[in-house]
Every structure is written in C-alpha cells, then in structure tokens.
Amino acid sequence: MRTVVQRVSRAQVTIHGEITGKIGHGLLVFLGVAKADTRTDADYLVGKILGLRVFEDPDRKMNLSLTDTHGAVLAVSQFTLYGDVRRGKRPSFDEAAPPEMARELCEYFVSKIGEAGFVCETGQFREMMQVELVNDGPVTILLDSTRAF
C-alpha cells in the first residue's frame, strides 16, 4: 500500500456537489492499494500514520503525532498512486489492485483507524471526487508498506 499523507488545518471531499467527508486539524491520507497488498500492509500503515510525528510541539519542532494532538483523518482512495510512467507519458496502472480487493483493504484501513479511537472521514470508493485542503506547513509525507521509500 502506498500513501501520500498531508498535515492539514482542514480538508474535505465532495462528490456530486455533496460533502461526504470533512475534518479540521489532522491528516489527509490518499491511499493506494497494490495487487500484492494484504491486511498486514494496512496494519503497518495505520500504525505508522497514527504515530507519525509531524505536528509541532510548543518549541515549534515536529515532535507530536496524531495520537498526541487528537486530530482526525480524512482517507481518500487513490489508485493513481500506482501509476507507472517509466515507459512513456501515459500511466500504466498494472500494479494497482482490482477494485474489489482495493475496496476491502481501504475499508479495513479506515476501520482500524476508527478502532484506534480516531475520527476517520472518507470519500467514496470509485467515485470522481473533489478534494479541498489547506496543507498546514506545508507538510507532505510519502509512505509505502513495502518500505520502497
């Protein structure tokens, strides 16, 4: 699984003119699922994201996590994180998981964040979404469950 995590002061996702997910202070997580991914990959990323020290402490050092700041998560599925353009300019999505598998792992990811006691808003799987955010910092972190980066 692959994520783009952005520290936000607010974020929301809109589908067909209706807001389906909205948070204040917290993390916007774009989540991509690969064919080889399992729940173990999701568990790894949930733990990493909840403990990611990207929020400022009183000394203005990025030293606090979502756990420390009691922020929320907005999780948005995004298969395009597995777009491969090494062979040209049109992305290939061959490594992205099929929709049924990706949906199950995305839902599992969201449920694990909720089970940890955090608000986790979402977009809607396989829908065209408009995502609005105020990136706080800006702070953007890339995570991959295979530790590719």
Helices and strands as residue ranges (DSSP letters): E 2-15, E 18-23, E 26-32, H 39-51, E 55-56, E 62-64, H 66-69, E 72-77, G 79-82, H 99-115, E 120-122, E 130-144
